[in-house]
Amino acid sequence: MTDGRADREVARIAAANRGPFTHRGARDAGLSNRQIELRLDAEAWKVALPRVYVHAATRLSTDVMHRAALLWAGPTSVLSHRCAGEAWKLDGISHVQPEILVEGARHPRSKLVISHRTLSFGPSDVRRVDGLRVTSPTRTVIDLASVLDLPTLRIAFESARRRRLTTVDQVRARLDGIGGAGRPGAAHLERLLWALRDREASESPLEVKVAELLYSARLPPPVTQHHVAIGRRVYRLDFAWPSSRVALECDGRQRHVEDSDFQRDRNRWSDLAAVGWRLVFATWRDVRDEPDRIVERVRVALAA
């Protein structure tokens, strides 16, 4: 094969992979080791990872590096942990550096990639997102437990539950299936599974933060996502103590964008107040700056 034809074949492979291609792929396209070296020396190609290249005009974006990492680590590798959390768009997860899971005894190393090994990996643990091999949402939550603190893990898990990507029972079953005891992060994942059992998923990261605050304050446990019917209307309360008719509502908005939002909220609060409900509100600023004040307001309302 002529150099021109080989280069066109490499370009086709790179386009199919949306940027990166391997040394092996270039050889299969018809280029010799010496021809590959010449292209690197001439800076027509650049190295993304060992024996994985891109054309000089290709920007080493996050997506390109994730694809390069999978080529570098081999066909059984999969994006995992924080990379998988970002791929599934879980709340609170943002990660640029490639993070992968490799099955078996292989443990490829590069300072540009965070790699993990596993001996417990099954077909149900792998999905495809935008053409990339990624751990399933259930496996992602289990793996995230080893690299996140408990509050961040809870925010990510709750967003997965809210979007029906996984459930407490599914995570529990898979954790048991791969031998959860002794796994990094398994202890606080167990605590989280226990805390979330039989509870509806929180609807926002702010609700997760408020839930942690309420439970750590040793208040009477609230009912989450409690529904109140008033006439023909049904209102959902973030946290409620129905026997006391006390509710705590999370307000993550900085301002009301439209007058209709403003009016709808006032009508809702008035309807609830008319039948005896006392409402306490929590914003991001309250949780960040005055968490004790939120707890005290709830205590006072319950005592009243």
SVG drawing of the C-alpha trace seen along z (x, -y; Angstrom):
<svg xmlns="http://www.w3.org/2000/svg" viewBox="-62 -39 74 52">
<polyline fill="none" stroke="black" stroke-width="0.4" points="0.0,0.0 1.4,-3.5 2.0,-6.0 -1.0,-8.1 -3.4,-5.2 -2.1,-4.2 -2.5,-7.7 -6.0,-7.9 -6.8,-4.6 -5.3,-6.0 -7.5,-9.1 -10.5,-6.9 -9.7,-4.9 -9.1,-8.2 -12.4,-9.6 -14.3,-6.4 -12.7,-6.7 -13.4,-10.5 -9.7,-11.4 -7.3,-8.7 -5.8,-5.7 -3.3,-3.1 0.2,-2.1 -1.3,1.3 -4.0,-0.4 -1.4,-2.4 0.6,0.7 -2.6,2.5 -3.2,-0.4 0.1,0.3 2.7,-1.9 6.0,-0.6 7.4,-1.3 9.9,-3.7 7.1,-5.5 5.2,-6.0 8.4,-7.4 8.9,-9.8 5.3,-11.2 5.8,-11.6 9.2,-13.3 7.7,-15.6 4.9,-16.4 2.3,-15.4 1.0,-13.1 1.3,-13.6 1.2,-11.1 -2.0,-11.0 -0.9,-8.0 1.8,-5.4 1.3,-3.9 -1.9,-5.9 -1.7,-8.9 -3.8,-11.7 -3.2,-13.9 -1.5,-17.2 -4.6,-19.3 -6.7,-17.2 -7.2,-18.9 -6.6,-16.7 -10.0,-17.3 -11.6,-15.4 -13.6,-13.3 -10.5,-12.5 -8.5,-11.5 -11.2,-9.3 -11.3,-7.5 -7.6,-7.3 -7.5,-5.8 -9.8,-3.0 -7.7,-2.2 -4.5,-2.3 -5.9,0.0 -7.4,2.6 -10.7,4.0 -11.8,5.1 -11.3,1.6 -14.2,-0.6 -14.6,-4.2 -15.4,-4.0 -15.7,-5.8 -15.8,-9.7 -15.5,-9.4 -18.6,-7.2 -20.4,-9.4 -19.8,-12.3 -20.8,-10.3 -24.2,-9.5 -24.5,-13.2 -24.8,-12.4 -25.1,-15.5 -21.9,-16.7 -19.5,-14.7 -17.1,-16.6 -13.9,-14.9 -11.4,-15.6 -8.7,-13.0 -9.5,-9.6 -10.4,-7.0 -10.8,-3.4 -11.5,0.1 -9.5,3.0 -10.6,6.6 -8.1,9.3 -4.5,9.1 -3.5,6.4 -2.8,3.0 -1.7,0.5 -0.1,-2.6 0.2,-6.2 0.4,-9.4 -2.3,-10.7 -4.9,-8.0 -6.3,-6.8 -6.6,-3.0 -8.3,-0.5 -8.3,3.3 -11.2,5.6 -11.7,9.4 -15.4,9.0 -16.8,7.7 -19.8,8.9 -21.8,8.1 -24.4,6.2 -21.6,3.9 -21.0,2.4 -23.1,0.0 -22.3,-2.3 -22.6,-6.1 -21.9,-8.1 -20.0,-5.1 -17.8,-4.6 -17.7,-1.6 -18.9,-2.9 -19.7,-1.1 -23.5,-0.8 -25.1,-3.3 -25.4,-0.6 -21.7,0.4 -20.8,-3.3 -22.4,-4.1 -20.6,-1.1 -17.2,-2.3 -17.8,-5.9 -18.1,-4.8 -14.3,-4.2 -13.4,-7.7 -16.0,-10.1 -16.9,-11.3 -20.3,-10.3 -22.2,-13.6 -20.9,-13.7 -21.7,-10.0 -25.3,-10.6 -25.8,-13.5 -24.7,-11.4 -26.7,-8.3 -29.8,-10.4 -29.6,-11.9 -29.2,-8.4 -32.3,-7.2 -34.3,-10.3 -33.6,-9.6 -34.4,-5.9 -31.0,-4.8 -30.7,-2.5 -32.3,-1.8 -31.3,-0.9 -32.2,2.7 -30.2,2.9 -27.1,1.5 -27.6,3.8 -27.9,6.8 -24.9,6.0 -22.7,5.1 -23.6,8.5 -22.9,10.2 -19.3,8.9 -18.5,9.4 -19.1,6.1 -17.3,6.9 -13.9,5.4 -14.3,3.3 -13.0,-0.3 -15.9,-2.5 -18.2,0.4 -18.8,-0.7 -20.2,-4.1 -22.1,-2.7 -23.7,-0.3 -24.7,-3.2 -26.1,-5.1 -28.2,-2.1 -29.6,-1.7 -30.4,-5.4 -32.2,-5.5 -34.2,-2.3 -37.9,-2.8 -37.4,-6.5 -38.3,-8.4 -35.3,-9.9 -34.5,-13.5 -35.4,-15.9 -32.3,-18.0 -28.8,-18.2 -30.2,-20.8 -32.7,-18.3 -29.9,-15.8 -28.0,-18.3 -31.0,-19.2 -31.8,-15.5 -28.3,-15.0 -28.8,-18.0 -32.1,-16.9 -31.0,-13.3 -27.8,-14.3 -29.7,-16.8 -31.6,-13.9 -35.0,-15.4 -38.0,-13.1 -37.6,-11.5 -39.6,-13.3 -41.7,-11.9 -40.1,-12.7 -42.1,-13.7 -45.3,-13.9 -48.5,-14.6 -51.3,-16.8 -54.7,-17.0 -56.5,-20.2 -59.8,-20.3 -58.9,-19.4 -55.3,-20.3 -52.5,-17.9 -49.2,-19.5 -45.9,-17.7 -43.8,-18.6 -40.1,-18.0 -40.0,-17.0 -43.1,-16.7 -44.1,-15.8 -47.7,-15.1 -48.9,-14.6 -47.6,-18.1 -48.5,-19.6 -45.0,-20.9 -43.1,-20.9 -39.7,-22.0 -39.4,-23.2 -36.1,-23.5 -35.9,-26.6 -32.9,-26.4 -33.9,-29.3 -32.2,-32.6 -35.2,-34.5 -38.6,-33.8 -38.1,-34.0 -41.7,-34.7 -44.6,-36.3 -46.6,-33.1 -44.0,-31.2 -44.2,-33.8 -48.0,-33.7 -48.2,-29.9 -46.0,-29.6 -48.0,-32.1 -51.2,-30.3 -49.7,-27.0 -48.4,-28.3 -51.7,-30.0 -53.7,-26.8 -51.4,-24.8 -51.5,-27.5 -55.3,-27.7 -55.5,-24.0 -53.0,-24.4 -49.6,-23.6 -46.5,-25.5 -43.8,-25.9 -40.1,-26.2 -37.8,-27.1 -34.2,-26.2 -32.0,-27.7 -28.5,-26.9 -27.2,-29.9 -29.1,-28.7 -27.5,-25.3 -24.0,-26.7 -24.0,-29.6 -26.7,-28.9 -27.5,-25.1 -28.2,-25.3 -30.8,-28.0 -32.7,-25.6 -32.7,-22.9 -33.9,-25.3 -36.7,-26.6 -38.0,-23.0 -37.7,-22.3 -39.7,-25.4 -42.4,-24.6 -42.6,-21.0 -42.8,-22.2 -45.6,-24.7"/>
</svg>
